[in-house]
Amino acid sequence: MSPIRFGQIVVTVTILATLGCTTPKGLPSGAQLVGGGLQIDYEAPTDGTVILVEKVTGRMVATESLSSGSDFTFGPSSGVWAELLLTLFGTPSADGELTLQMPTNAVFQLYFVPTK
C-alpha cells in the first residue's frame, strides 16, 4: 500500500471516529450518553438534567431536571409518553385521528448533564 493511500485511510478513519463520538447537535457541552432503547430506566448520580433524544430525526423528545438519586423512566406504552410520541410521530388516518407511526429505525437516547 502506498504511503499516500495509507494516509488517506488514517485520515478517513480518524474523521469517522470523531463524528461517531460527538453528541447530537443542540445538546449542551458535558452531556453524557447514559441510556437508550425503547425502555429506559435511569437514576441520577448527582443533580442535573436528562435529555431524551430520538437520534434518527434529531428531535429532542423531553428534558427533565433531576435531583441526586431521582429516577427517570421512559417507555412508549406508558400514558404520558404515549401521548407525547403520538404528537411527535403521529400520522393522520382517513378519519382525521392521529395514529402512532413511529419509524422502525427510531433510536431513543438519554443524555445526562450534571449541574455544575
C-alpha positions in Angstrom: 0.0 0.0 0.0 1.4 3.4 -1.0 2.1 5.9 1.8 -0.4 8.4 0.3 -3.2 5.7 0.3 -2.4 4.7 3.9 -2.5 8.4 4.9 -5.9 8.8 3.3 -7.2 5.8 5.2 -5.9 7.0 8.5 -7.5 10.5 8.0 -10.8 9.0 7.0 -10.9 6.6 10.0 -10.0 9.5 12.3 -12.8 11.7 10.9 -15.4 8.9 11.2 -14.3 8.1 14.7 -14.5 11.7 15.8 -18.0 12.1 14.2 -19.2 9.0 15.9 -18.1 10.3 19.3 -19.9 13.6 19.2 -23.1 14.4 20.9 -26.1 15.3 18.8 -26.5 18.9 17.7 -28.1 21.2 20.2 -27.1 19.4 23.4 -25.2 21.3 26.0 -21.5 20.6 26.4 -20.9 18.0 29.1 -23.9 15.9 28.0 -23.2 12.2 28.6 -25.0 9.3 26.9 -26.4 7.3 29.8 -29.1 5.1 28.2 -31.0 4.2 25.2 -33.7 1.9 23.7 -37.5 1.7 23.9 -37.5 1.2 27.7 -35.1 3.4 29.7 -34.7 3.5 33.5 -32.1 5.9 34.8 -31.1 7.1 38.3 -29.3 10.4 38.5 -26.0 10.1 40.3 -26.0 13.9 41.1 -28.3 16.8 40.5 -28.7 17.5 36.8 -30.9 17.4 33.7 -31.8 14.4 31.5 -32.4 15.0 27.8 -34.3 12.3 25.7 -33.4 12.5 22.0 -34.6 10.5 19.0 -31.3 10.0 17.2 -32.5 9.4 13.7 -34.6 12.6 13.4 -32.5 14.6 15.9 -35.7 15.5 17.8 -35.4 16.4 21.5 -38.3 14.5 22.9 -38.1 15.7 26.5 -35.9 17.3 29.2 -36.3 16.9 32.9 -34.4 18.2 35.9 -33.4 15.5 38.4 -32.1 15.6 41.9 -29.4 13.1 43.0 -31.0 9.7 43.3 -34.1 10.6 41.4 -35.4 8.3 38.7 -36.3 8.9 35.0 -38.3 6.2 33.2 -39.2 6.2 29.5 -41.4 3.7 27.7 -43.6 4.4 24.6 -46.6 2.4 26.0 -46.9 4.4 29.3 -49.7 7.1 29.3 -47.7 10.4 29.2 -45.0 9.1 26.8 -47.6 7.5 24.5 -49.3 10.9 24.1 -46.1 12.7 23.6 -44.9 10.2 21.0 -48.2 10.4 19.2 -47.8 14.2 19.0 -44.2 13.8 17.6 -44.7 10.8 15.3 -48.5 10.7 14.7 -49.9 10.4 11.2 -53.5 11.4 10.5 -55.7 8.5 9.5 -58.6 8.7 7.0 -61.0 9.8 9.7 -58.6 12.6 10.9 -57.4 10.8 14.1 -53.7 10.5 14.8 -52.2 7.1 14.8 -48.7 6.4 16.0 -46.4 5.6 13.1 -43.1 5.5 14.9 -40.3 4.9 12.4 -39.0 1.3 12.7 -35.5 2.8 12.8 -36.2 5.1 15.8 -33.4 5.2 18.3 -34.0 6.8 21.6 -31.0 8.0 23.6 -30.9 9.5 27.1 -28.3 12.1 27.9 -27.4 13.4 31.4 -25.9 16.9 32.1 -24.7 17.2 35.7 -25.4 20.6 37.4 -22.1 22.4 37.8 
